[in-house]
């Protein structure tokens, strides 16, 4: 079996803006070489409108009156969550052995939840709800009170609820718009069309040889490598934060 000539990239892991930037680069390269020369006229005819739909949906998301508020709300709950974590870690070094022991109990639960801040909006909302419930009942509630951490949990619960309210408002706003395609579906359509192009290019190299596609594949791989490195760097930063 012949090896893949084109670098494999996990398009799903790219953020919306980065996903669009990647495809803009791909389109620039294709149009420089022309779909006719590359033998991908049919595939490109499906790819270009799929990507146009994706761009139009990102514009809609950016224009939502709730987008900035949601981003700010998420930032605030992240700050409180991290503040709680830092407070517990500090208490692990408290001069009072009882307080150190209480902090150690809480730390076990914190480790179970991991780095909540890197989760998606919906995953984070659910995780914070569970996090607060776990510390508000049973043995842990006594430790929370002993360490005077109740205010942190109250503030976190308030910010998480405020975030849920904002998301509900945005869902209501979207529901009242004319029927449209979801961003996740639009991206999936773009990815499917792009993969069809990549498959066709590699198939053509097996029929016609690599020479006439070498320059195109080289430029495409340079772009894919750049975005693959972006994903690797982002994963590295997440691993450092969760360590």
ABEGO torsion letter per residue (X at the ends): XBBBABBBBBAAABBAAAAAAAAAAAAAAAAAAEAAAAGAAAAAAAAAAAAAAAAAAAAAAAABAAAAAAAAAAAAAAAAAAAAAAAAAAAAABABAAAAAAAAAAAAAAAAAEBAAABBAAAAAAAAAAAAAAAABEAAAAAAAAAGAAAAAAAAAAAAAAAAAAAAAAAAAAAABBBBBBAAAAAAAAAAAAAAAAAAAAAAAAAAEAAAAAAAAAAAAAAAAAAAAAAAAAAAAAAAAAX
